[in-house]
Amino acid sequence: MKAILFAASAAVLTVLACAAPSTAADPLVVSDIAWKATPAEGRSDAHFRLSHKGSTSDISLDGDRDEFDAVRTALQGAAGPVSFSVVHEAGVLACDGTLTKAQAGSGNCRFTSDPAFEAALRERGLAPERRSDLIAMLMVDATIALADGLTEAGVKPEDNDDLIAAAALEVTPAYVSDLRSEAMVLTAVEDAIALKALDVDGAYVRGLAAAGYKGLSAHDVVGMKAMGVSPQYAQAMNAAAGRAR
């Protein structure tokens, strides 16, 4: 299941990662970050990319994230110097650079992490191994509320990678609740992430229950979805098996 989890996460974003773990002596500020904006084809927003030590993280500026309003506004300007900041629970990303035209430009950023956020992660056993993980949390909107909500839903994130992946794929407590049925046992966040990566929803799981499948593991459901097994197909196979008997 871990292989599915990591592959799914990579399909959504390449999480920013340093080559070496951070230590207690690391500063709160990461300054060697580059940004690039490019127009989104056929849309009014732009793609925003951060690069750090050879790794990248992308976000579409489609209006879903209020904390990126300043970025959207700045990138609508005319060619010339530009600056903007993103304020998030994880910290503050302050950027400057140059626009070549509206929605297109590049420059550099500084990220200053929030010590209170890091302390809250440590309290929950989710302390990041690299300071750049905190930048990824900003990009995918990984929050303490999400960590606590998933824990209360019975799928506690085991490390900060779990929290980042869950945020990237929008695995929410509501999604976990919708998945629960007599058809499937769900107790691990990595399973919920894998299910979301394959677009498994509550209706699919409830359809399997209606077809007579009870107590399946998440791994079983992932396998069925990956093979294209629909609830209707499962019902037809069960009916055919019954007639054969």
C-alpha positions in Angstrom: 0.0 0.0 0.0 2.9 2.4 0.7 4.0 2.1 -3.0 0.5 3.2 -4.0 0.6 6.0 -1.5 3.9 7.4 -2.7 3.0 7.1 -6.4 -0.3 8.9 -5.7 1.4 11.7 -3.9 3.9 12.1 -6.7 1.1 12.5 -9.2 -0.3 15.5 -7.3 3.0 17.3 -6.5 6.7 16.7 -6.0 7.1 17.6 -2.4 10.0 19.9 -1.7 12.8 17.9 0.0 16.4 18.6 1.1 19.1 16.1 0.7 19.9 16.0 4.4 17.7 16.0 7.5 17.5 19.3 9.5 18.9 19.5 13.0 17.9 21.5 16.0 20.5 24.1 15.0 18.9 24.9 11.7 17.6 28.4 11.3 13.9 29.2 10.9 14.6 30.8 7.6 15.1 29.0 4.3 16.3 31.5 1.6 17.4 29.4 -1.4 14.0 29.1 -3.0 13.1 30.1 -6.5 9.6 30.8 -7.9 8.2 30.7 -11.4 4.8 31.6 -12.7 3.4 30.5 -16.1 -0.1 31.2 -17.6 -2.6 28.3 -17.4 -3.7 27.5 -20.8 -7.3 28.4 -21.5 -7.8 29.8 -17.9 -7.6 33.1 -16.2 -5.3 31.9 -13.4 -1.6 30.9 -13.4 0.6 28.0 -12.3 2.9 28.8 -9.4 6.0 26.7 -8.9 8.6 26.7 -6.1 12.0 25.1 -6.5 14.4 24.2 -3.7 17.5 22.1 -3.9 16.4 20.5 -7.2 12.9 19.6 -6.1 9.7 21.4 -6.9 6.2 22.0 -5.7 3.3 23.3 -7.8 0.0 25.0 -7.2 -2.7 26.3 -9.5 -3.8 29.8 -8.6 -7.4 29.0 -9.1 -8.9 30.9 -6.2 -9.4 28.0 -3.8 -6.7 29.1 -1.4 -7.3 32.6 0.2 -3.7 32.8 1.4 -2.6 32.9 -2.2 -4.8 35.9 -3.0 -1.7 38.2 -2.8 0.1 36.1 -5.3 -2.8 36.1 -7.7 -3.1 39.8 -7.5 0.6 40.5 -7.9 0.9 38.2 -10.9 -1.9 40.2 -12.7 0.4 43.2 -12.9 2.3 44.6 -15.8 5.9 43.6 -16.7 8.4 44.8 -14.1 9.4 44.2 -10.5 6.9 42.3 -8.3 6.7 41.2 -4.6 4.2 39.2 -2.6 3.8 37.1 0.5 1.9 33.9 1.5 1.0 33.7 5.2 0.1 30.2 6.4 -0.1 28.3 9.6 3.3 26.7 8.8 5.0 30.0 8.2 5.5 33.0 5.9 6.7 32.8 2.3 8.0 36.2 1.1 8.9 36.5 -2.6 10.2 39.1 -5.0 11.2 39.0 -8.7 10.2 40.2 -12.1 7.2 39.8 -14.3 7.7 39.5 -18.1 4.0 39.9 -18.6 0.8 39.2 -16.6 0.9 35.7 -15.0 4.5 35.1 -16.2 7.6 35.7 -14.2 10.2 34.4 -11.8 12.2 35.3 -8.7 13.3 34.2 -5.3 11.6 33.6 -1.9 12.4 33.3 1.8 10.4 31.0 4.0 10.2 31.7 7.7 8.6 28.8 9.7 6.3 29.3 12.6 7.9 27.8 15.8 4.4 27.3 17.3 3.4 25.2 14.3 6.5 23.1 14.6 5.9 22.6 18.3 2.3 21.5 17.6 3.6 19.0 15.0 6.1 17.6 17.5 3.4 17.2 20.1 1.6 15.0 17.7 4.6 13.0 16.6 4.7 14.7 13.2 7.9 16.7 13.5 9.4 17.2 10.0 12.7 15.7 9.2 13.6 18.6 6.9 12.7 22.2 7.1 11.6 22.2 3.5 8.8 19.8 4.6 7.2 22.9 6.2 7.3 24.7 2.8 5.5 21.7 1.3 2.9 21.9 4.1 2.3 25.5 3.2 1.9 24.6 -0.5 -0.6 21.8 0.1 -2.4 23.4 3.1 -1.4 20.8 5.7 -2.7 22.0 9.0 -3.0 21.0 12.7 -6.7 20.9 12.3 -6.4 18.4 9.5 -4.0 16.2 11.6 -6.3 16.3 14.5 -9.4 15.7 12.4 -7.9 12.6 10.8 -6.8 11.3 14.2 -10.4 11.8 15.5 -11.7 10.0 12.4 -9.5 6.9 13.3 -6.8 7.3 10.7 -4.0 9.1 12.5 -1.1 10.4 10.4 2.0 8.5 11.5 4.5 11.1 10.3 4.7 14.4 8.5 4.8 12.7 5.1 1.3 11.2 5.8 0.0 14.7 6.7 1.5 16.2 3.5 0.1 13.4 1.3 -3.3 13.6 2.9 -3.5 17.4 2.4 -2.2 17.1 -1.2 -4.9 14.6 -2.1 -7.6 16.3 0.0 -8.1 13.4 2.3 -10.4 15.0 4.9 -12.2 13.6 8.0 -15.4 14.0 6.0 -14.0 11.8 3.2 -12.9 9.2 5.7 -16.4 9.2 7.3 -18.0 8.8 3.9 -15.9 5.8 3.1 -16.8 3.9 6.3 -19.4 1.1 5.7 -19.8 -2.6 6.5 -18.0 -3.3 3.2 -14.6 -2.1 4.3 -12.4 -1.8 7.4 -10.4 1.4 7.3 -7.9 2.2 10.1 -4.8 3.6 8.4 -4.3 7.0 6.9 -2.1 5.5 4.2 -5.0 3.4 3.1 -7.3 6.4 2.9 -4.7 8.2 0.8 -4.4 5.3 -1.6 -8.2 5.1 -1.9 -8.5 8.8 -2.6 -5.7 8.5 -5.2 -7.9 6.0 -7.1 -11.1 8.1 -6.7 -12.7 5.6 -4.5 -15.7 7.3 -2.8 -18.4 6.3 -0.3 -20.8 5.4 -3.1 -18.4 2.9 -4.5 -17.8 1.3 -1.2 -21.5 1.2 -0.4 -22.1 -0.4 -3.8 -19.7 -3.2 -2.9 -21.6 -3.7 0.3 -24.9 -3.9 -1.7 -23.3 -6.5 -3.9 -22.6 -8.7 -0.9 -19.1 -7.8 0.0 -18.5 -7.3 3.7 -15.5 -6.6 5.8 -13.1 -6.1 2.9 -9.6 -4.6 3.7 -8.7 -1.3 2.2 -6.1 -3.2 0.2 -8.9 -5.3 -1.3 -10.9 -2.3 -2.3 -7.9 -0.6 -3.8 -7.2 -3.7 -5.9 -10.8 -4.0 -7.1 -10.9 -0.3 -8.1 -7.5 -0.5 -9.8 -8.8 -3.5 -11.8 -11.9 -1.6 -12.9 -14.3 -3.7 -10.8 -17.5 -1.7 -10.4 -20.3 -2.5 -7.9 -22.5 -3.3 -10.9 -20.0 -5.8 -12.2 -19.6 -7.4 -8.8 -23.4 -7.8 -8.5 -23.5 -9.3 -12.0 -20.8 -11.8 -11.2 -22.5 -12.8 -7.9 -25.7 -13.3 -9.8 -24.0 -15.4 -12.4 -22.3 -17.5 -9.8 -25.7 -18.0 -8.1 -27.3 -19.2 -11.3 -24.4 -21.6 -11.9 -25.0 -23.2 -8.6 
